[in-house]
Amino acid sequence: MTPIVTVLALAAAGIGTAYAQAPLSPPDATWDASQLPETRGIVKQYTLTPRGDVDGLILNDGTEVKLPPHLTAQIVFTIKPGDGVSVRGLRARALPLVDASQVTNIATGKSVVDNGPPEGPGRRGADQTISGRIATLLHGKRGEVNGAVLDDGTELRLPPPEAERLADTLRVGQTISVRGDLLETALGKLVDVRAIGTSPDQLTEIEGPRPPRGPKGGPDRLGPPPPPPPRG
């Protein structure tokens, strides 16, 4: 198929930029999305990636709204087919296409804003410290402790060897403080713990390599359990 060249109208700068069948770049997270052109309509359906992530919306009038897949959870919790939406983003000149920076459910007033991918600026804060009481412990498939949930629902994750080393601190009912990267999504809050203790001024640094990320690795991916000993 011949690549389609889409020319975007950059409303703020009045500059045209050509994109050849590639994902459209979201506006910088520091921009005020309310100043971008608005498109309104009714959501007909989601558009999906080969992995099943949501990467956009199709409105009833045929307008295609492009969104980054890392917003999948926020989109499906906030916007559903049949909802009226207000979309702020850059509109293409030749196609009914919007590179969205913000999508708002008109009925509820709730918005989804693209602040960059989870590992990018604006989504992970460096060395944020929070405190709370441990409501329950989290475990990997082998039963090893690999985190905890605070009483406000915030999840804490750390390597199982470190969780074992710090078992006296990681106890249900214990009030603790942690420092680490805080990720907030529509599904909840998660802290990748880098230091932990009983108070913000008494923190123990987490040692060792960070657990691998992604579907093929994670805090509970320690390999299969060892085989049983041979029978005598």
Beta strands, then each sheet from edge to edge (+ up, - down):
strand 1: 5-9
strand 2: 16-20
strand 3: 38-48
strand 4: 54-59
strand 5: 64-66
strand 6: 84-91
strand 7: 97-105
strand 8: 111-113
strand 9: 125-139
strand 10: 145-150
strand 11: 155-157
strand 12: 175-185
strand 13: 188-199
strand 14: 202-205
sheet 1: 1+ 2-
sheet 2: 8+ 7- 5- 4+ 3- 6+
sheet 3: 14+ 13- 11- 10+ 9- 12+
end
